[in-house]
């Protein structure tokens, strides 16, 4: 049986946090990560990811519009939104806007990886 490596797409400006996420995910044998720095790069991105991580803090614009753009390009791909908000009303808005899962930026490495694997297997 051939083992499938999950394609993970990280969308967010180049930052130490995003670089850390890319290193954590990229160090896993079963996960392959691609990092796009802005939404304009989605237009030329041709692979279909198994899951998407978006760091909403590093993208200019409203969370709802960002998630809408991602879901237009990849309607069936699960999206993990990262942000620093802990207010439940803001988190619910992010989820209603198209994120399948929300995690704060203080997520542990183990929680991040298990959530990504779970999302990737949903697609």
C-alpha positions, 0 to 999 in steps of 0.5 A: 500500500502506498502511503499518501503524504498530505499536501499542506498549504500555509498562507500568510506573510513571511514572519517568524511565526509562519516560518516556525509553522513551516519548519514544524510541518515540514519536519514531518514525514507524512506532511508536505508544506508549501508557503504562499505569502499572499492571496494573489499567489493563489491565482497561480497555485495549481496543486490541490492541498489536503488542508490549508493553514492561514495566519490571519494576523499576517494577511492584510484585510478582513478575516471574512474576505480572506477566508472567502477568497481561499474558499473560492479557490479551494471550496472543498479543502478544510481550512485551519485559521490561526489568530490571537483572538480568544473572544468567542464571538470573533472566533465564531465569526471566523468559523462562519466565514469559512474556517473549518477549525480555529486555533490561537497562535499559542497552539502547541506543536502536538495540537497543531500537527494532530489538527492538521492531520485530522483536517487533511484526512477529511478532504 
